[in-house]
Amino acid sequence: MKAKALLLLLLALAAAPAAQARRQQTQPPPSAPGVAVVKFSWDKERINWERDPFGGPVENFDEMRLRARNEKRIDDAKRSGGAEVDRVRREARADAAIVQAARKDKGPARYGFRYKVSVRNESAKAVREIDWDYVFTDAATREEVGRHQFTSAERVGPGKGREFSFFIPTPPALRVSAYDLGRKERDGLEERVVLVRVLYDDGTEWRRP
């Protein structure tokens, strides 16, 4: 009798982990994402522009420092006199040629667009991954005119916040030109960020219905 009771106890203990695993697998997904969108924005950025739109050359810090150093070397050589001036000028022209070649290697000048969202994890579980869409709507017709889909695979702990950022060549909508520098390109557009999927560290996930 004691042996039979012991056998039943062992079987019950063995079945407990399996039952717990079944409960974890069949538990319903969260009814809300537990993640709040705090703020969002987009901006247009220039890449590899050799010249300013108003005509002046654009130099980075290293190029400006190189040019200033060469100008000082030429001035010093002029004060010293002799053939040193010609040599310094040749070296300065060689440096300028190297800078120009490096600029060409970076590819053509173009615009890109950066989309950003800040979120806060208000759930008790850490978030592993978030799918989110940046959506643009015509303010007059309420018609969707642009949607960009992103996946941010960065951990966000419980009660923590994080900003996600993506840089792509696609404008918010066709009406926004990649080359138009006008300040009214946002007029008539309404924008919002929509959370599509939230994957938690424990393997559970929330999906927008």
FENRA-V745221 format. One record per backbone hydrogen bond with DSSP energy under -1.0 kcal/mol. CO is the residue of the C=O (numbers start at 0). NH is the residue of the N-H. If there is no record, write none. Layout:
co: <CO & CO>
nh: <NH & NH>
//
This chain:
co: <0 & 1 & 2 & 3 & 4 & 5 & 6 & 7 & 8 & 9 & 10 & 11 & 14 & 15 & 16 & 17 & 18 & 19 & 20 & 21 & 33 & 35 & 38 & 40 & 42 & 44 & 46 & 49 & 51 & 55 & 59 & 60 & 61 & 62 & 63 & 64 & 65 & 66 & 67 & 68 & 69 & 70 & 71 & 72 & 73 & 74 & 75 & 76 & 82 & 83 & 84 & 85 & 86 & 87 & 88 & 89 & 90 & 91 & 92 & 93 & 94 & 95 & 96 & 97 & 98 & 99 & 100 & 103 & 109 & 111 & 112 & 113 & 114 & 115 & 116 & 117 & 117 & 118 & 119 & 120 & 125 & 126 & 128 & 129 & 130 & 130 & 131 & 132 & 133 & 134 & 135 & 135 & 136 & 137 & 142 & 145 & 147 & 149 & 151 & 151 & 155 & 156 & 159 & 161 & 163 & 165 & 167 & 172 & 183 & 185 & 187 & 189 & 191 & 193 & 195 & 196 & 197 & 198 & 198 & 199 & 203 & 205>
nh: <4 & 5 & 6 & 7 & 8 & 9 & 10 & 11 & 12 & 13 & 14 & 15 & 18 & 19 & 20 & 21 & 22 & 23 & 24 & 25 & 121 & 119 & 117 & 115 & 113 & 111 & 109 & 57 & 54 & 51 & 63 & 64 & 65 & 66 & 67 & 68 & 69 & 70 & 71 & 72 & 73 & 74 & 75 & 76 & 77 & 78 & 79 & 80 & 86 & 87 & 88 & 89 & 90 & 91 & 92 & 93 & 94 & 95 & 96 & 97 & 98 & 99 & 100 & 101 & 102 & 103 & 104 & 106 & 46 & 44 & 167 & 42 & 165 & 40 & 163 & 37 & 38 & 161 & 35 & 158 & 200 & 155 & 198 & 151 & 195 & 196 & 149 & 193 & 147 & 191 & 144 & 145 & 189 & 141 & 137 & 135 & 133 & 131 & 129 & 153 & 126 & 159 & 120 & 118 & 116 & 114 & 112 & 175 & 186 & 188 & 138 & 136 & 134 & 132 & 207 & 130 & 205 & 127 & 128 & 202 & 199 & 197>
//
